[in-house]
Amino acid sequence: MQDMSPLAESRRDDGERIGEGGRLDRLMRSGLLDTQAEDVFDRGVRLATKLLGTRVALLSLVDRDRQFFKAQHGLPEPHSQRRETPLTHSFCKHVVETGDVLMIDDARHHPLVSENPAIRDFDVIAYLGVPIVTADGYVLGSFCATDPQPRTWTGDDVETLQTIAKGVESEIRLRIEVDERRALQEKADTDRARLALVLETTADGIVTIDRRLAVIYANRGARSLLATRGELDGRPLWDVFPKAADGQLEAMVDRALSTGEAAEETAFCAGLGRWLEARAVPVGEEVTLFFRDVSARQRALESRQMLVRELHHRIKNLFAIVRGMISMAARGASDPSEMAEALQGRLIALARAHDLIRPALSVNEESDYQEIFLGELVRILVEPYRRQGAGSLTITGPDLNLGVNSTTHVALFIHELTTNANKYGSLSRGGGALSIEWAIEGDVVDFRWSETGGPEMCGAPVGHGFGCKLVKLCIETQLEGDLSIRWPVSGMKLDARIPLRVLAR
């Protein structure tokens, strides 16, 4: 027989299956399972039995492992009260599986259902069922008619049942659509409430204006930053929003309105005595201003710029003085080249330390800023003196950030120790080894410098040169640390304990 299913024109390519997740979800969201009888559906089954002349008509919703009769007429007790059967007794499940009209003249001789216990238990001999289909193509069940006698179904019978089923199907589709719209409305309400919470709790100011520059929304942050009294809605923007002395903010809003593209500015507002960072974002006929107080950042930036200028000025003068000292010392010393070499080494160490701290003082924080680590500084100053041969130099310790001020003092004492080791200690010969270690113990750093394999020591050197005094000055005075130096036969050992808070300066 020709396919007369409601899915004849819209059947899903993969067919319908009893346990398909999408179908079961639609069935659950219909809100029809395990509910009381309703007249809107009962009228349909009563009309079907009257027009077709059958004993029974059903609206059967096929669940995963059962069929539930949302409407029934003519079922004997106790089945009319139970209003469901397991799928073992279901003819309607075949309508769901195929999505087609199912006509059975005599179930006892039909290969699809001849063994179905509904023949015996419900006296189902003749069966005619048409699918109940959702708007998106899922078959929820069957609208069917049954008879206890064999019957040859006609095309008129099918058309009659389909016509009644269409009305039932429309009611079910409407309920599903209403449920989906309700769910969407609830989600939209939740999203709006969440957005409103974010807008009202953020410290940033948010003001929305129309093309007449009238305020149509202002959040709590805006009212706080603008320090205005009363409601802002409906008031002209420039009555409540501060103007910059050079017109930057007004130009930003005009630019956003005229181009339809976002614009942003950072400007000082004399009326508020604050720096504001603002961004204007046009959407349709409205423009939303996002702004925040960046006065602290601007003051820090100005201070940093002033510090950088002063620092560069002082370093330039310092280098000039040191160069003059080198020349004077070289002219007055008995061995000018040795004196010049020593002073120039200290100058190079200072310059390398300055190369590390200069990005930290740069105006452009985001692109230039980098942290200064003790390990990096040690390697920069010591690696050039590494001699060939495994194990000649060991540098170990955890990551430790140095502050801008402490970096110079650390660089100076590391340079002095390295220079001494290179000239007189473990780095002065091929078999020597140098170990530099540090560990964080509570609120101090335990720094250890250990030389082995160099010339044998005969105790502490007589007298202390400028280099030794510089090491003590840097560690004990500038870095507020404790210093201990020992001179065993194997080589010099230095232990220094320096407060973390001083290294972080």
Summary of the structure (lengths in Angstrom):
residues: 505
radius of gyration: 44.6
end to end distance: 91.8
largest distance: 133.0
contacts: 1531
relative contact order: 0.05
helix: 46%
strand: 22%
